[in-house]
Amino acid sequence: MRDVAEQAAVSPTTVSFVLAGREDMRISEDTRHRVLRAARELGYRPNLMARSLRTKVTRTIALISDTIVTDHYAGDLVHGSLTTAVEHDHLLVVSETEGDSAVEAQLIEHLLGRQVDGFLYATLSTSHVRIPRALAGQRVVLLNCVAPSRRIPAILPDELEAGRCAAGTLLAAGHRRGIYVVGEQPQDVFAARERMAGILAGLDAAGARLAGTVDCLWWPEPAHDAVTLMLRSGDRPAALICMNDRVAFGAYQALAEAGIAVPDQVSVISFDDSALAAWLRPQLCSIALPYLEMGRRAVETLLDPAAAPVVQRVPMPLRERASIAPPPASL
């Protein structure tokens, strides 16, 4: 700072005020420009640690997750958080616990010791969580999870509305009968519970009903076997609502083996909009998880001192593709 002051022919105090962005001091524009030019030419870099000790602000955010970082599927949660932090001149520190509570406690202590300004507490699967005691009194926003007390801001995908959207998309194509849901719906799984509730509500509002459900794990092989068994039993669906894209992949294979064409004979819609949806033929109509937007909102909420402790449900956009058509004439 003394070097900058000498080159700009001003006092170190003036340099300090200019570089700190102080506008309440009587400093001419000419002086301000000279200081900034000298700082650039000399490659001046402020001591952020010293500044944080003085201001108690580090402009650093910590994102703590279970397995988001190593899961490519949820990478947009990190990407949305990271780009928004940078836009607000903040550094994002990303840590992963792999679900180990001891590792989590150690990471939080390290981050608190570095005086981060706030925490994003995230999970790969949307779920209810209990906030670690060490975060009591800290600024925290929950990302893809919610606390039972609902006293902490939380950012969630709007799975309920996504279920309504899936039903509404089939209804808009003319489907009223022969609609099946493929994939189990355990009540303790947030996405399954809310998607199914939305599907039922959407159909009910139009006076339609499900023809049935095909229970299976949310993976291609179980879905293939379950749909194959349904077809062999004599059931002939007009449309399938698959609980995720992996389930839809398995259903596609079962339909193809049975000589049933998508979408001419059976329409298919799914959730998540993974890369798999665009790879399938015909391309799969899927309702996307809004991870990028969720990450952005989480950082915006964390940095907003007036943010209310509410749950924000982020809309899940429909990706319309070629897997839906009007029902066969026989229906």
C-alpha positions as CSV (number, residue, x, y, z in Angstrom):
1,M,0.0,0.0,0.0
2,R,2.9,2.3,0.7
3,D,4.3,1.6,-2.8
4,V,0.9,2.5,-4.4
5,A,0.8,5.7,-2.3
6,E,4.3,6.7,-3.4
7,Q,3.5,6.1,-7.1
8,A,0.2,7.9,-7.0
9,A,1.7,10.7,-4.9
10,V,-0.9,10.4,-2.1
11,S,-1.0,9.2,1.5
12,P,-1.4,5.6,2.4
13,T,-4.6,6.6,4.2
14,T,-6.0,7.9,0.9
15,V,-5.0,4.6,-0.9
16,S,-6.8,2.7,1.9
17,F,-10.0,4.7,1.4
18,V,-10.0,4.4,-2.4
19,L,-9.2,0.6,-2.5
20,A,-11.9,0.0,0.1
21,G,-14.5,1.7,-2.1
22,R,-15.2,4.4,0.5
23,E,-17.3,7.2,-1.1
24,D,-18.0,9.1,2.1
25,M,-14.5,10.8,2.0
26,R,-13.6,13.9,0.0
27,I,-11.4,12.3,-2.6
28,S,-11.3,13.8,-6.1
29,E,-12.0,11.7,-9.1
30,D,-8.5,12.5,-10.4
31,T,-6.9,11.2,-7.2
32,R,-9.1,8.1,-7.2
33,H,-8.1,7.3,-10.8
34,R,-4.4,7.8,-10.0
35,V,-4.6,5.4,-7.1
36,L,-6.5,2.7,-9.0
37,R,-4.0,3.0,-12.0
38,A,-1.0,2.7,-9.6
39,A,-2.6,-0.3,-8.0
40,R,-3.1,-2.0,-11.3
41,E,0.4,-1.2,-12.5
42,L,2.0,-2.5,-9.3
43,G,-0.2,-5.6,-9.2
44,Y,-1.5,-4.7,-5.8
45,R,-3.6,-7.4,-4.0
46,P,-5.3,-6.7,-0.7
47,N,-4.7,-8.9,2.3
48,L,-8.1,-10.5,2.5
49,M,-7.3,-12.2,5.8
50,A,-6.3,-8.9,7.4
51,R,-9.4,-7.3,6.0
52,S,-11.7,-10.1,7.4
53,L,-10.2,-9.7,10.9
54,R,-11.1,-6.1,10.8
55,T,-14.5,-6.3,9.2
56,K,-15.6,-9.8,10.4
57,V,-16.6,-10.5,6.8
58,T,-14.7,-13.0,4.7
59,R,-16.9,-13.0,1.6
60,T,-16.7,-16.8,1.7
61,I,-19.6,-19.3,1.5
62,A,-19.4,-22.9,2.5
63,L,-21.4,-25.6,0.7
64,I,-21.6,-28.8,2.7
65,S,-23.2,-31.9,1.1
66,D,-23.4,-35.6,1.4
67,T,-22.5,-36.9,-2.1
68,I,-23.4,-34.0,-4.5
69,V,-19.9,-33.2,-5.4
70,T,-19.0,-36.7,-6.7
71,D,-22.4,-37.3,-8.4
72,H,-22.3,-35.8,-11.9
73,Y,-26.1,-35.9,-12.0
74,A,-26.4,-33.2,-9.3
75,G,-23.4,-31.1,-10.5
76,D,-25.7,-28.2,-11.5
77,L,-26.5,-27.6,-7.8
78,V,-22.8,-26.8,-7.3
79,H,-22.5,-25.0,-10.6
80,G,-25.5,-22.7,-9.9
81,S,-24.2,-21.9,-6.4
82,L,-20.7,-21.3,-7.7
83,T,-21.6,-18.9,-10.5
84,T,-23.9,-16.9,-8.3
85,A,-21.4,-16.6,-5.5
86,V,-18.8,-15.3,-8.1
87,E,-21.4,-12.8,-9.4
88,H,-21.7,-11.5,-5.8
89,D,-17.9,-11.3,-5.3
90,H,-17.9,-14.3,-3.0
91,L,-15.8,-17.5,-2.9
92,L,-17.6,-20.8,-2.6
93,V,-15.9,-23.6,-0.7
94,V,-17.4,-27.0,-1.4
95,S,-17.1,-29.9,1.0
96,E,-18.5,-33.4,0.9
97,T,-19.1,-35.7,3.9
98,E,-20.2,-38.9,2.1
99,G,-22.9,-39.1,4.8
100,D,-20.3,-39.5,7.6
101,S,-21.4,-37.5,10.7
102,A,-17.9,-37.4,12.1
103,V,-16.5,-36.0,8.9
104,E,-19.3,-33.5,8.8
105,A,-18.6,-32.3,12.3
106,Q,-14.9,-31.9,11.5
107,L,-15.5,-30.0,8.3
108,I,-17.9,-27.6,10.0
109,E,-15.4,-26.9,12.7
110,H,-12.7,-26.2,10.1
111,L,-15.0,-23.9,8.2
112,L,-16.1,-22.0,11.3
113,G,-12.5,-21.5,12.2
114,R,-12.0,-19.8,8.8
115,Q,-14.9,-17.5,9.6
116,V,-17.1,-18.3,6.5
117,D,-20.0,-15.9,6.2
118,G,-22.7,-18.6,5.8
119,F,-23.5,-22.2,4.9
120,L,-25.4,-24.0,2.2
121,Y,-26.4,-27.4,3.7
122,A,-27.2,-29.7,0.8
123,T,-28.3,-33.3,0.1
124,L,-28.3,-35.3,-3.1
125,S,-31.8,-36.8,-2.5
126,T,-34.5,-34.4,-1.4
127,S,-35.1,-35.1,2.2
128,H,-35.8,-33.9,5.8
129,V,-32.7,-33.3,7.7
130,R,-31.6,-32.3,11.2
131,I,-29.2,-29.4,11.2
132,P,-25.8,-30.1,13.0
133,R,-25.6,-28.4,16.4
134,A,-22.4,-26.6,15.4
135,L,-24.4,-24.6,12.8
136,A,-26.7,-23.1,15.5
137,G,-26.6,-19.3,15.3
138,Q,-25.0,-19.4,11.8
139,R,-26.5,-18.2,8.6
140,V,-27.7,-21.3,6.9
141,V,-29.8,-22.1,3.8
142,L,-30.9,-25.7,3.1
143,L,-30.4,-26.8,-0.5
144,N,-32.6,-29.8,-1.7
145,C,-33.6,-30.5,1.8
146,V,-35.8,-29.1,4.6
147,A,-35.7,-29.1,8.4
148,P,-38.7,-30.4,10.4
149,S,-39.0,-27.1,12.2
150,R,-39.3,-25.1,8.9
151,R,-37.4,-22.2,10.6
152,I,-34.5,-22.2,8.2
153,P,-34.8,-21.1,4.6
154,A,-35.0,-24.1,2.2
155,I,-34.8,-24.4,-1.6
156,L,-36.7,-27.5,-3.0
157,P,-37.8,-28.7,-6.4
158,D,-41.6,-28.4,-6.8
159,E,-42.2,-32.1,-7.1
160,L,-45.9,-31.8,-6.4
161,E,-46.5,-29.4,-9.3
162,A,-44.2,-31.7,-11.5
163,G,-46.6,-34.6,-10.8
164,R,-49.6,-32.4,-11.9
165,C,-47.6,-31.4,-15.0
166,A,-47.0,-35.1,-15.9
167,A,-50.7,-35.9,-15.6
168,G,-51.7,-32.7,-17.4
169,T,-49.4,-33.3,-20.4
170,L,-51.0,-36.7,-21.0
171,L,-54.5,-35.3,-20.5
172,A,-53.7,-32.5,-23.0
173,A,-52.7,-35.2,-25.6
174,G,-56.2,-36.8,-25.1
175,H,-55.4,-39.6,-22.6
176,R,-58.1,-40.4,-20.1
177,R,-57.8,-44.2,-19.7
178,G,-55.0,-46.8,-19.5
179,I,-52.6,-44.5,-17.6
180,Y,-50.2,-46.4,-15.4
181,V,-47.5,-45.2,-13.0
182,V,-44.2,-47.2,-13.1
183,G,-41.9,-47.1,-10.1
184,E,-42.5,-47.6,-6.4
185,Q,-43.8,-44.7,-4.2
186,P,-42.5,-45.2,-0.7
187,Q,-44.0,-42.5,1.6
188,D,-40.6,-41.7,3.2
189,V,-39.1,-40.7,-0.1
190,F,-39.9,-37.1,-0.8
191,A,-39.8,-37.2,-4.6
192,A,-41.9,-40.3,-4.8
193,R,-44.5,-39.1,-2.4
194,E,-44.9,-35.6,-3.9
195,R,-44.8,-36.8,-7.5
196,M,-47.5,-39.3,-6.9
197,A,-49.7,-36.9,-5.0
198,G,-49.4,-34.4,-7.9
199,I,-50.2,-37.1,-10.5
200,L,-53.4,-38.1,-8.6
201,A,-54.4,-34.5,-8.1
202,G,-53.9,-33.7,-11.7
203,L,-56.0,-36.6,-13.0
204,D,-58.7,-36.1,-10.4
205,A,-59.1,-32.5,-11.4
206,A,-59.9,-33.7,-14.9
207,G,-62.2,-36.5,-13.8
208,A,-59.7,-39.1,-14.8
209,R,-58.1,-42.0,-12.8
210,L,-55.0,-44.2,-12.9
211,A,-55.5,-47.6,-14.4
212,G,-52.9,-48.9,-12.0
213,T,-49.4,-48.8,-10.7
214,V,-46.3,-51.0,-11.6
215,D,-44.1,-51.2,-8.5
216,C,-40.4,-51.5,-9.0
217,L,-37.1,-50.0,-7.9
218,W,-36.1,-46.8,-9.8
219,W,-33.6,-48.6,-12.0
220,P,-33.7,-49.9,-15.6
221,E,-33.6,-53.6,-14.9
222,P,-36.4,-53.8,-12.3
223,A,-38.5,-51.5,-14.4
224,H,-37.9,-53.7,-17.5
225,D,-38.9,-56.8,-15.6
226,A,-42.0,-55.2,-14.0
227,V,-43.3,-53.8,-17.2
228,T,-42.7,-57.1,-19.0
229,L,-44.7,-58.9,-16.3
230,M,-47.5,-56.4,-16.6
231,L,-47.7,-56.9,-20.4
232,R,-47.6,-60.6,-20.1
233,S,-50.5,-60.5,-17.7
234,G,-52.7,-59.0,-20.4
235,D,-52.7,-55.3,-19.3
236,R,-52.4,-52.9,-22.3
237,P,-51.4,-49.4,-21.2
238,A,-52.1,-46.4,-23.3
239,A,-49.6,-44.2,-21.3
240,L,-46.9,-44.7,-18.7
241,I,-45.8,-42.1,-16.2
242,C,-42.3,-43.3,-15.1
243,M,-41.0,-42.1,-11.8
244,N,-37.6,-41.2,-13.3
245,D,-35.7,-41.5,-16.6
246,R,-33.9,-44.8,-15.5
247,V,-37.3,-46.4,-15.0
248,A,-38.4,-45.1,-18.4
249,F,-35.4,-46.7,-20.0
250,G,-36.3,-50.0,-18.6
251,A,-39.9,-49.5,-19.7
252,Y,-38.8,-48.6,-23.3
253,Q,-36.9,-51.9,-23.5
254,A,-39.9,-54.0,-22.3
255,L,-42.3,-52.3,-24.7
256,A,-39.9,-52.8,-27.6
257,E,-39.4,-56.5,-26.8
258,A,-43.2,-56.8,-26.8
259,G,-43.5,-55.1,-30.2
260,I,-45.2,-52.1,-28.8
261,A,-44.2,-48.8,-30.4
262,V,-43.6,-45.5,-28.4
263,P,-45.5,-43.2,-28.8
264,D,-47.9,-44.6,-31.4
265,Q,-49.2,-47.3,-29.2
266,V,-48.0,-46.2,-25.7
267,S,-47.0,-42.7,-24.6
268,V,-44.3,-42.3,-22.0
269,I,-43.5,-39.3,-19.8
270,S,-40.9,-39.2,-17.0
271,F,-39.1,-37.1,-14.4
272,D,-35.5,-35.7,-13.9
273,D,-34.5,-34.9,-17.5
274,S,-31.2,-36.7,-17.2
275,A,-28.9,-37.0,-20.3
276,L,-30.6,-40.4,-20.8
277,A,-33.9,-38.7,-21.8
278,A,-32.4,-37.1,-24.9
279,W,-30.4,-40.3,-25.8
280,L,-33.5,-42.6,-26.0
281,R,-35.3,-43.1,-29.3
282,P,-37.8,-41.7,-29.5
283,Q,-36.5,-38.9,-27.3
284,L,-38.2,-39.0,-23.9
285,C,-40.5,-36.3,-22.6
286,S,-39.3,-35.6,-19.1
287,I,-39.8,-33.0,-16.3
288,A,-36.5,-31.5,-15.4
289,L,-34.9,-31.1,-11.9
290,P,-34.1,-27.4,-11.7
291,Y,-30.7,-27.9,-10.0
292,L,-29.0,-24.8,-11.6
293,E,-31.8,-22.5,-10.5
294,M,-31.9,-24.0,-7.1
295,G,-28.2,-23.4,-6.5
296,R,-28.6,-19.8,-7.7
297,R,-31.6,-19.2,-5.4
298,A,-29.8,-20.7,-2.4
299,V,-26.9,-18.3,-2.7
300,E,-29.2,-15.3,-3.3
301,T,-31.2,-16.3,-0.2
302,L,-28.1,-16.7,1.9
303,L,-26.7,-13.3,1.0
304,D,-30.1,-11.6,1.6
305,P,-30.1,-10.4,5.2
306,A,-33.9,-9.9,5.0
307,A,-34.6,-13.4,3.6
308,A,-37.5,-15.1,5.5
309,P,-37.2,-18.6,6.8
310,V,-39.6,-20.1,4.2
311,V,-39.5,-23.0,1.8
312,Q,-39.0,-22.0,-1.8
313,R,-40.3,-24.5,-4.3
314,V,-38.5,-24.1,-7.6
315,P,-40.6,-25.0,-10.7
316,M,-39.5,-28.1,-12.6
317,P,-39.7,-27.3,-16.4
318,L,-41.2,-29.7,-18.9
319,R,-38.9,-30.9,-21.7
320,E,-41.3,-31.8,-24.5
321,R,-40.0,-34.5,-26.8
322,A,-41.3,-37.2,-29.1
323,S,-42.6,-39.9,-26.6
324,I,-46.1,-38.6,-26.3
325,A,-48.9,-38.9,-28.8
326,P,-52.8,-39.1,-28.7
327,P,-54.1,-42.5,-27.5
328,P,-54.7,-45.2,-30.1
329,A,-58.0,-45.1,-31.8
330,S,-59.1,-48.4,-30.1
331,L,-59.0,-46.5,-26.7
